[in-house]
Amino acid sequence: MIIQAMTTLKVFLKILNPFYKSFLRYNYDQMCNRTELNILEEPVAERNKTSRLKRKDPWK
């Protein structure tokens, strides 16, 4: 009984997985588009730029 319930749940989660991931990605994109978080994104962009400049071929 318990094993059957677990396998049913597992199959159900496998079906829902892509929808759930796309939903999370959409929410994250919405969150990042808000202006409050642009302040938080700035240091990451700066850090990415400096790490790119340290590499020999910057645009790889």
N, C-alpha and C positions, 0 to 999 in steps of 0.2 A: 504493500500500500504506500509506504513512505518512499520507496525507490521509484514507484510509478509517478508519484507526485513530483519528485525531483527531476526525472527525465522530462516530464511535461513542462516543468518550469524552465529547464535548460533549453528546450526547443523553442519555447515562447520567447525567451530572451534572445536567442539567435535570430529570430525573425525581427524582433524590435531593435536590434543593435544598430543597423545603419540609420534608421530614423532618429534614434536617440543621439547618435553621434552628430548627424547633420543639425539636429535641434540645438545641441550644445555649441556647435561651431557658429550657428546663426546668432545665438545669444551672446557669444563671445565677441563676434564682429559688431553687434549692436552696442555692446558695452564699450568696445574700443573706439567707436565712432563718437562717443560722447566727449564734449570738450574738456570735462574735468580730468579725463585720463590722458589727454594729450601732454599734460605736464609730466606725467609719470613715464610716458613713452620717450621723452627727449633723451634721458641719460642712456637708454638702451641704444638709441640710434647713434649717439656719440660713441658709445663703446664699440658698436659694430663698425663704425667708420675707422676708428683707430686700429682695430684688429685687422681690418682690410688693408690699411696702409702698411702694417708691419709685414704682411706677406709679400713675397717677391713679385707675384703677378696679381695685382690688386683686383682684377675683374673676374677671377676664377671662382 
